[in-house]
Amino acid sequence: MGEKLEVDPKLVIPNPKLSIAEGAIFPWAHASHKIGRQGFFWWKLEELAKQEKFSLKTPVKNLPQRVLDLVLQGGGEWEGVLVWMQRRYHETDSEYAREEIEQYMVEKLCEACKGKRLKPEILAELSLQEHEKRISSLVIKEIVNRLQFLVDVGLEYLTLSRKTQTLSGGEEQRIRLATQIGSKLTGVLYILDEPSVGLHARDQGRLITTLKELRDLGNTIVVVEHDPQTINSADWVVDIGPGAGKHGGRVTFTGTPKALLKSKTLTGDYL
């Protein structure tokens, strides 16, 4: 994904003025509260303090950096707090346990790919021989075609770092459209709910062209839309109204866009 979740020391020890005995290591203190002060975590910390000759009653901000690093990162037979939490996060099958640990984690750039989401081998520069260029030309052509689909539906501004949950409903639909064009399926019924949402008016024509390409492959495209350009480009219009919500729900017109313009409906007047 280009990023990974890592346990953040500042979230694990939110108040360095506290000592470990006072609960400075918040996730462990929280767990210790449930299982008692003689629980596993507390026992291990006491053992570490004796071994490294430091007091659990000393405020964390006054502990030597060597000790703090040891507590957090571990060393020898001692598994540090951060290491334990990271391991626990990846090994547990409990969704609840993962969510508990996630509140102490932050997203950080992947060191291997620097956020580019590809293996180092893939990111390496290639020097191709002539016959290798001929072989790769087919792959490159396919990649360019797929990218062109995204351009055609007005999504050329999307970046690789864009997360799925940040996409609008219109953007998600247009991404699916680009995928469907590439699949070359026929005999499919597509139902789109306002795919023009978030789309600049100048790109609307390209989206309509894409929809017609899907239609011409032998598919049926049903579009719920209020955009005049899309309505005028339709083969057949079903106008539902006359108002919205509880004031709508009746079919007020069916026919071609040209016939709609001549009708006495609200949409006809609007167009």
TIVODO-522726 format. One record per residue (C-alpha): residue number from 1; residue in three letters; x, y, z. Coordinates in nm, 2 decimals. Layout:
// TIVODO-522726
[NUM ALA [X Y Z]]
...
This chain:
// TIVODO-522726
[1 MET [0.00 0.00 0.00]]
[2 GLY [0.30 0.23 0.01]]
[3 GLU [0.24 0.29 0.38]]
[4 LYS [0.23 0.07 0.69]]
[5 LEU [0.10 0.09 1.04]]
[6 GLU [0.36 0.13 1.31]]
[7 VAL [0.32 0.16 1.69]]
[8 ASP [0.40 0.53 1.78]]
[9 PRO [0.60 0.58 2.10]]
[10 LYS [0.43 0.91 2.17]]
[11 LEU [0.09 0.73 2.18]]
[12 VAL [0.22 0.45 2.39]]
[13 ILE [0.37 0.70 2.64]]
[14 PRO [0.14 1.00 2.61]]
[15 ASN [0.25 1.16 2.94]]
[16 PRO [0.63 1.12 3.01]]
[17 LYS [0.59 1.31 3.34]]
[18 LEU [0.44 0.98 3.48]]
[19 SER [0.65 0.70 3.60]]
[20 ILE [0.60 0.34 3.47]]
[21 ALA [0.46 0.26 3.81]]
[22 GLU [0.20 0.53 3.77]]
[23 GLY [0.10 0.39 3.43]]
[24 ALA [0.32 0.59 3.18]]
[25 ILE [0.31 0.29 2.94]]
[26 PHE [-0.06 0.34 2.88]]
[27 PRO [-0.16 0.02 2.68]]
[28 TRP [0.03 -0.20 2.93]]
[29 ALA [-0.10 -0.01 3.24]]
[30 HIS [-0.45 -0.04 3.10]]
[31 ALA [-0.40 -0.42 3.06]]
[32 SER [-0.23 -0.44 3.40]]
[33 HIS [-0.54 -0.27 3.55]]
[34 LYS [-0.75 -0.56 3.42]]
[35 ILE [-0.53 -0.84 3.53]]
[36 GLY [-0.38 -0.69 3.85]]
[37 ARG [-0.04 -0.54 3.93]]
[38 GLN [0.11 -0.88 3.97]]
[39 GLY [0.02 -0.95 3.61]]
[40 PHE [0.26 -1.06 3.33]]
[41 PHE [0.35 -0.71 3.21]]
[42 TRP [0.43 -0.57 3.56]]
[43 TRP [0.63 -0.87 3.65]]
[44 LYS [0.84 -0.84 3.34]]
[45 LEU [0.90 -0.47 3.39]]
[46 GLU [1.01 -0.53 3.75]]
[47 GLU [1.25 -0.79 3.63]]
[48 LEU [1.39 -0.55 3.37]]
[49 ALA [1.43 -0.27 3.63]]
[50 LYS [1.63 -0.49 3.86]]
[51 GLN [1.85 -0.61 3.58]]
[52 GLU [1.92 -0.27 3.44]]
[53 LYS [1.92 -0.09 3.78]]
[54 PHE [1.65 0.17 3.73]]
[55 SER [1.34 0.26 3.92]]
[56 LEU [0.99 0.21 3.79]]
[57 LYS [0.89 0.51 4.01]]
[58 THR [1.12 0.75 3.82]]
[59 PRO [0.93 0.97 3.57]]
[60 VAL [0.98 0.85 3.22]]
[61 LYS [1.12 1.19 3.11]]
[62 ASN [1.40 1.15 3.37]]
[63 LEU [1.50 0.80 3.26]]
[64 PRO [1.83 0.76 3.07]]
[65 GLN [1.78 0.74 2.70]]
[66 ARG [1.95 0.40 2.70]]
[67 VAL [1.68 0.27 2.95]]
[68 LEU [1.39 0.42 2.76]]
[69 ASP [1.52 0.27 2.43]]
[70 LEU [1.54 -0.07 2.60]]
[71 VAL [1.19 -0.05 2.74]]
[72 LEU [1.04 0.05 2.41]]
[73 GLN [1.26 -0.13 2.15]]
[74 GLY [1.38 -0.43 2.36]]
[75 GLY [1.72 -0.60 2.38]]
[76 GLY [1.86 -0.94 2.48]]
[77 GLU [1.58 -1.15 2.62]]
[78 TRP [1.36 -0.85 2.68]]
[79 GLU [1.09 -0.78 2.41]]
[80 GLY [1.03 -0.41 2.41]]
[81 VAL [0.68 -0.26 2.44]]
[82 LEU [0.67 -0.14 2.07]]
[83 VAL [0.81 -0.47 1.94]]
[84 TRP [0.55 -0.67 2.15]]
[85 MET [0.26 -0.46 2.03]]
[86 GLN [0.37 -0.47 1.66]]
[87 ARG [0.41 -0.85 1.68]]
[88 ARG [0.08 -0.89 1.86]]
[89 TYR [-0.09 -0.68 1.60]]
[90 HIS [0.03 -0.91 1.31]]
[91 GLU [-0.01 -1.24 1.49]]
[92 THR [-0.35 -1.21 1.66]]
[93 ASP [-0.67 -1.34 1.49]]
[94 SER [-0.89 -1.12 1.71]]
[95 GLU [-1.03 -0.82 1.54]]
[96 TYR [-1.10 -0.66 1.88]]
[97 ALA [-0.73 -0.70 1.98]]
[98 ARG [-0.62 -0.54 1.65]]
[99 GLU [-0.85 -0.25 1.69]]
[100 GLU [-0.72 -0.20 2.05]]
[101 ILE [-0.36 -0.18 1.92]]
[102 GLU [-0.45 0.04 1.62]]
[103 GLN [-0.53 0.33 1.85]]
[104 TYR [-0.16 0.34 1.93]]
[105 MET [-0.04 0.32 1.57]]
[106 VAL [0.03 0.57 1.29]]
[107 GLU [0.07 0.54 0.92]]
[108 LYS [0.43 0.57 0.80]]
[109 LEU [0.59 0.56 0.46]]
[110 CYS [0.72 0.21 0.36]]
[111 GLU [1.10 0.21 0.37]]
[112 ALA [1.13 -0.05 0.09]]
[113 CYS [0.92 0.13 -0.18]]
[114 LYS [0.92 0.49 -0.04]]
[115 GLY [0.54 0.50 -0.10]]
[116 LYS [0.55 0.39 -0.46]]
[117 ARG [0.38 0.05 -0.38]]
[118 LEU [0.61 -0.15 -0.60]]
[119 LYS [0.90 -0.39 -0.54]]
[120 PRO [1.25 -0.25 -0.58]]
[121 GLU [1.30 -0.48 -0.88]]
[122 ILE [1.00 -0.33 -1.06]]
[123 LEU [1.12 0.03 -0.97]]
[124 ALA [1.47 -0.04 -1.11]]
[125 GLU [1.57 0.12 -1.44]]
[126 LEU [1.57 -0.12 -1.73]]
[127 SER [1.80 -0.13 -2.03]]
[128 LEU [1.61 -0.33 -2.29]]
[129 GLN [1.76 -0.50 -2.59]]
[130 GLU [1.58 -0.46 -2.93]]
[131 HIS [1.39 -0.79 -2.91]]
[132 GLU [1.30 -0.72 -2.55]]
[133 LYS [1.15 -0.38 -2.66]]
[134 ARG [0.94 -0.56 -2.91]]
[135 ILE [0.81 -0.80 -2.64]]
[136 SER [0.74 -0.52 -2.39]]
[137 SER [0.56 -0.30 -2.65]]
[138 LEU [0.25 -0.53 -2.62]]
[139 VAL [0.25 -0.48 -2.24]]
[140 ILE [0.31 -0.11 -2.27]]
[141 LYS [0.03 -0.08 -2.52]]
[142 GLU [-0.21 -0.26 -2.28]]
[143 ILE [-0.10 -0.03 -1.99]]
[144 VAL [-0.15 0.28 -2.20]]
[145 ASN [-0.50 0.16 -2.31]]
[146 ARG [-0.61 0.11 -1.95]]
[147 LEU [-0.48 0.45 -1.85]]
[148 GLN [-0.66 0.60 -2.14]]
[149 PHE [-0.99 0.45 -2.00]]
[150 LEU [-0.93 0.65 -1.68]]
[151 VAL [-0.86 0.97 -1.89]]
[152 ASP [-1.18 0.91 -2.09]]
[153 VAL [-1.39 0.91 -1.77]]
[154 GLY [-1.22 1.23 -1.64]]
[155 LEU [-1.00 1.07 -1.38]]
[156 GLU [-0.66 1.17 -1.50]]
[157 TYR [-0.60 1.37 -1.18]]
[158 LEU [-0.60 1.06 -0.96]]
[159 THR [-0.27 0.97 -0.80]]
[160 LEU [-0.14 0.64 -0.68]]
[161 SER [-0.14 0.76 -0.32]]
[162 ARG [-0.51 0.84 -0.33]]
[163 LYS [-0.70 0.61 -0.09]]
[164 THR [-1.02 0.43 -0.19]]
[165 GLN [-1.22 0.57 0.10]]
[166 THR [-1.15 0.93 -0.01]]
[167 LEU [-1.32 0.87 -0.35]]
[168 SER [-1.66 1.02 -0.42]]
[169 GLY [-1.95 0.80 -0.53]]
[170 GLY [-1.91 0.95 -0.88]]
[171 GLU [-1.54 0.87 -0.89]]
[172 GLU [-1.59 0.52 -0.78]]
[173 GLN [-1.85 0.46 -1.05]]
[174 ARG [-1.62 0.60 -1.32]]
[175 ILE [-1.33 0.38 -1.21]]
[176 ARG [-1.56 0.08 -1.24]]
[177 LEU [-1.67 0.21 -1.58]]
[178 ALA [-1.31 0.23 -1.70]]
[179 THR [-1.26 -0.13 -1.58]]
[180 GLN [-1.57 -0.25 -1.76]]
[181 ILE [-1.47 -0.09 -2.09]]
[182 GLY [-1.14 -0.28 -2.07]]
[183 SER [-1.32 -0.61 -2.00]]
[184 LYS [-1.52 -0.59 -2.33]]
[185 LEU [-1.82 -0.76 -2.18]]
[186 THR [-2.15 -0.77 -2.37]]
[187 GLY [-2.51 -0.84 -2.28]]
[188 VAL [-2.46 -0.66 -1.94]]
[189 LEU [-2.71 -0.42 -1.77]]
[190 TYR [-2.53 -0.13 -1.61]]
[191 ILE [-2.71 0.09 -1.37]]
[192 LEU [-2.53 0.42 -1.28]]
[193 ASP [-2.65 0.66 -1.01]]
[194 GLU [-2.53 1.01 -1.11]]
[195 PRO [-2.18 0.92 -1.24]]
[196 SER [-2.12 1.29 -1.31]]
[197 VAL [-2.09 1.38 -0.94]]
[198 GLY [-1.77 1.56 -0.89]]
[199 LEU [-1.69 1.57 -1.26]]
[200 HIS [-1.60 1.90 -1.42]]
[201 ALA [-1.84 2.01 -1.69]]
[202 ARG [-1.57 2.00 -1.96]]
[203 ASP [-1.52 1.63 -1.89]]
[204 GLN [-1.89 1.54 -1.92]]
[205 GLY [-1.86 1.48 -2.29]]
[206 ARG [-1.59 1.22 -2.24]]
[207 LEU [-1.79 1.04 -1.99]]
[208 ILE [-2.09 1.03 -2.23]]
[209 THR [-1.86 0.90 -2.50]]
[210 THR [-1.75 0.62 -2.27]]
[211 LEU [-2.11 0.53 -2.19]]
[212 LYS [-2.19 0.51 -2.56]]
[213 GLU [-1.89 0.28 -2.61]]
[214 LEU [-2.02 0.04 -2.35]]
[215 ARG [-2.37 0.06 -2.51]]
[216 ASP [-2.22 -0.01 -2.86]]
[217 LEU [-2.05 -0.32 -2.73]]
[218 GLY [-2.40 -0.47 -2.68]]
[219 ASN [-2.48 -0.36 -2.33]]
[220 THR [-2.78 -0.17 -2.17]]
[221 ILE [-2.69 0.15 -1.98]]
[222 VAL [-2.95 0.29 -1.73]]
[223 VAL [-2.83 0.63 -1.59]]
[224 VAL [-3.00 0.82 -1.31]]
[225 GLU [-2.89 1.17 -1.39]]
[226 HIS [-2.99 1.54 -1.37]]
[227 ASP [-2.72 1.67 -1.60]]
[228 PRO [-2.87 1.83 -1.92]]
[229 GLN [-2.59 1.71 -2.15]]
[230 THR [-2.64 1.35 -2.04]]
[231 ILE [-3.02 1.37 -2.07]]
[232 ASN [-2.99 1.51 -2.43]]
[233 SER [-2.74 1.23 -2.52]]
[234 ALA [-2.98 0.95 -2.41]]
[235 ASP [-3.15 0.71 -2.65]]
[236 TRP [-3.46 0.71 -2.43]]
[237 VAL [-3.57 0.92 -2.14]]
[238 VAL [-3.79 0.82 -1.85]]
[239 ASP [-3.88 1.13 -1.65]]
[240 ILE [-4.00 1.07 -1.30]]
[241 GLY [-4.16 1.34 -1.09]]
[242 PRO [-4.31 1.59 -1.09]]
[243 GLY [-4.12 1.69 -0.77]]
[244 ALA [-3.87 1.52 -0.54]]
[245 GLY [-3.91 1.28 -0.26]]
[246 LYS [-4.28 1.23 -0.15]]
[247 HIS [-4.38 1.47 -0.43]]
[248 GLY [-4.24 1.25 -0.70]]
[249 GLY [-4.26 0.88 -0.80]]
[250 ARG [-4.48 0.91 -1.11]]
[251 VAL [-4.37 0.86 -1.46]]
[252 THR [-4.43 1.20 -1.62]]
[253 PHE [-4.27 1.13 -1.96]]
[254 THR [-4.11 0.85 -2.17]]
[255 GLY [-3.95 0.90 -2.51]]
[256 THR [-3.66 1.05 -2.69]]
[257 PRO [-3.48 1.37 -2.58]]
[258 LYS [-3.62 1.55 -2.88]]
[259 ALA [-3.97 1.46 -2.78]]
[260 LEU [-3.89 1.56 -2.42]]
[261 LEU [-3.80 1.91 -2.54]]
[262 LYS [-4.15 1.95 -2.69]]
[263 SER [-4.33 1.81 -2.38]]
[264 LYS [-4.49 2.03 -2.12]]
[265 THR [-4.31 1.86 -1.83]]
[266 LEU [-4.08 2.04 -1.58]]
[267 THR [-3.78 1.87 -1.72]]
[268 GLY [-3.88 1.96 -2.08]]
[269 ASP [-3.91 2.32 -1.98]]
[270 TYR [-3.58 2.31 -1.80]]
[271 LEU [-3.40 2.17 -2.10]]
